[in-house]
Amino acid sequence: MNPTRSEIKITLAKLIEVAYSTDKGLTTKIVKEKGGFKLSVDQEGNARLSGKLGMVNFSGSETLDKIGANIKSVSVNFSNGEGGKITYTAMVDIKSAKLAISGSFDIEELILSCSGLLCRAARAMKGRHTAYDMELQRIMGS
């Protein structure tokens, strides 16, 4: 059974979440740098998020196993667009087919909407910064 395009898109988002959980600082730098970056996963689940500023190596096996397909490889090219949007083109090689998928997303929204412990902490920090900014605005009389 082949995964749907929606399942693959969700899997790509989860792979970025795993990279963020592995090394949030470097992952953030890579995805926010000008130009593009790449995500690749081989048949053994070895994953790499790479860009001009470095690379994050992590295991994507668990994430890929959740969609229940025999994936040989994943290769995704990302580029930063306008307004914080990131566009991507993915090539997914499944045992019985090759799929090409493209789309775009807001990386900050993605990271803040995830469910992991680090992501929940990021959401809490974002709320703290918003409250802090509002308090500074009040103090400054703006």
TAFENUR-V460640 format. One line per field, one symbol per residue. phi: phi as a letter, one per 40 degrees, with the letter a starting at -180 (. if undefined). psi: psi as a letter, one per 30 degrees, with the letter a starting at -180 (. if undefined). A space follows every 10 residues. Layout:
BEGIN
phi = ???
psi = ???
END
This chain:
BEGIN
phi = .ccccccccc cccccccccc ccacccdccc ccccgbabbb bcccgcbabb acciabbacb dccccccgbc ccabbbbbac bcggcbbabb bbbbdbabbb bbiaaccccc ccccbcdccc cccccccccc cccccccccc gc
psi = kklleeeeee eeeeeeeeee feieeeeeee fflkbllkkk kaffgklkkl aefakkklkg eeeefffgli kelkkkkkkk akhgkkllkk kkjleflkkk klalljeeee efflfleeee eeeeeeeeee eeeeeeeeef g.
END
